[in-house]
Amino acid sequence: MTYSGAVKVGGPADVHELTGLMISKVAVGAMDNNAYLLRCRATGEQLLIDAAAEPGTLLRLIGRDSVASVVTTHRHGDHWQALAEVVAATGARTQAGRYDAEGIPVPTDVLLDDGDTVRVGRVELTVRHLVGHTPGSVALVYDDPHGHPHVFTGDCLFPGGVGNTHQDPDAFAQLLGDVETKIFATLPDETWVYPGHGDDTTLGAERPHLPAWRERGW
């Protein structure tokens, strides 16, 4: 079936099958968070992005093959409610942005900085540190050698705008600047965007609206 990225809490995962990577997206919790399970098709190794809520749902998604690591995109509590339970059940390594790790109650094994590489089996993802929504938010970029790039943006980029900066003009300017220089300026329009909540989008769909976002200030 064709992947759409449209998922609902309590509903099934949607699976994006790429040549080297399978991406399973599921919605969990009261804040309709997205969690993403990445599986290297060559090795079977798995990585979870945001153990947001509903540990039972996430552990069923992970299945018998377990998960090698969990990346938390940022410190906000709705993105790590199930982290302790998932780590306890799987023994997974925890990874998070260096400047947000102190706000995550489960100890972080690997502190991530801009430009670092996160691996799942033979697949490599590049870390992009994006400041403004939180001090240490990270996005993960998979530059698919068999197709277009894919980027997991946490709460830093959504269809229709960047993440919430709580009406702080400096934080908004920082976040939009980072998103423009580290995401839009380096990746093509075909890049698929997987946000922390709601539907997916592409950079091409959002790029024409960047000046309007800057003008409106959110």
N, C-alpha and C positions, 0 to 999 in steps of 0.2 A: 504494500500500500504506500501511497505517496505521503511523505512526511509534511505536516502542516505546522507543527509546534503549538497547536491549540490544545491545551489540556485543562482539566477541571479537577478540583479537589474531590477525592473519592472515585475518580475515573481512572482509566488505564493509562499507562505510559504511552508516549508517542516515540517511535524509534526512527532515527535518521541514520540510514546505512550508507557509510562511505566505504571507499575501497580498503582503507587501512584501519578504520575506526568506526565503532558503532556508538551512537549517542542516544541514550534513553532519557527522555524528559518526563518528569512527573510533577504534579502540583500537590502541595501538602500544606496543612495548617490553616489557622484562622486568618492569616494574612496572605493566603494564596501565593505562597512562595514556590519558586521553581527549584528543583534539585535535578542535577544531571549526572548520570552514570556513564562514564566513558570506558569502553572496552577495546583493547588492542586486538584486532582480528588475527594477528600473527601469533600472539603469545597467550591470549586469554586474560592477561592482567587487566585489572579494573581500577578506576579512580573515581571517586565521588566528589562532585562540586556542590558544596553547601548541604550539610546534614541539617536541614532547616527545621523539620518537625516530623511527627509521626514515625518514630523509629521502626515500628513494625512494617509500615509501608516501604520504607527504604531498605530494610533488611530483606524483605521479600523480593524487591527489585534487584538487589545485589545477588541473591541466590547462593548456591552452594560453593561457587568459586571464590567467594569472599571479595574483599577489596583491599588493595595494597596501601592506599593513602586517601585522605580526605583533605581537600583544599577548601578553606573558608574564605569567601571573597572579602568579607569585612566584619567588623566587630558587632554590628547591630544584632540584638538578641534573637530576632526572628530568623536569622540565618544559621544559628547553631543550637537550637533547642534539642535536637536529637543527636548532637555530636558525641556526648559522653556515652550514650547507649550504643551507638554504632561502633565507636572505638572499643568499648568493652567487649562487644560481641565479635569483632573482627581482628582486633590487634593492629588496626591500620595506623600508619604514621599520619600525624597531623601537620598541615602546612597552612600558613597564613602570612599576610603582609607584615613586615617587621614592625611597622608603627601602629598596627591594630592588634597585635598578639596579646598585649597586656589587657585588652578589653574582652578577651575570650576566655571563659572560665576553665576550659580544658587546655592543659599545657600544649604549647605548639612545639613540635619536634623540629620543623624546618622553617626558618624565617626567610621570607621571600623578598627580594629586591628587584627593582626594575631591570629587565634584561635577563633575569635568571631563566633557567630551563626547568620545567616540570615534565617528568617522563611517566608514561604509562606504557609498559612493554616497549615496543620499538617506536612508539609515537612520542614526539617532542612538542611541547607547548611553551610559548614564550610569555614571561610575566611582564605585564605593564602596570606600573604603579600609578594610580590616578588619585589625586588629592582633591578634596572638596566635600564629597559626601561624608567621608571619614578621613582621618589622617593617613590611613594605611590601606585603603581599598586596592584590590588588585583585579585586573582582567587577565584572562588567559587566551592567547592567540594560537590556533592550530593552522599553520600554513600548509594546507593539504597538497602534497606533491602531485596528486592525481586530479586536482580540481581547484576550486577557489578557497580562500581562507575562511575560517570560522572563529568567532570570538565570543567568549563568555564574559559578560560585562558586569555581573553582579548588579548593584543598584546605581551604577555610574552612567548607563546609557539605556534608554528605552525607546520604543516607538513614540515619537513626538517630543523627545527632549532628553536632557541629562537628568541625573538623580536630584533628589531633594537637597538643597543647601540651606534650608530653614531661613530664607529671606536674608541671608548674609551675602552682600554683594561681592565681597572679597572671595568668599568660598565659591560662589558661583563662577566668578571670573577664572579662578584657579581650575575648577573642574572642567569648564568648557574649554579652557586653553589646553589642558592635558588631553582631553578627548579629541580635540582637533589635531594636536601635534603628534600624539602617540597612536591614535586609531585612524582617524579620517585621512591624515596626511601620508600614512604609510601603507594603507590597505585599499584595495580596489572596491568599486561599487558592488561587485558580486559577493563581497564578504557577508556571510550569514551571521546575524547577531542573536545571541541567546541571553536574554536579560534575567534578572533575579525574580521578577514577577511578570505575569502576563504573557502576551504573544511575542513571537520572534519578529524580527525585521531584517532588513539589509542596509548596508551603508549607503547604497544607491538611493534607497527610498528616503533616507533621512538627510543626506548631504545637502539638497537644495534648501533645507530649512534652517541651516546653521546661522545665517545672518538674522533671521527672525527670532531665533532663540536668544541670540546675544542682545537684540534690541529689546525684547520683552523682559529679560533679566531673570528668567527661570527656565 
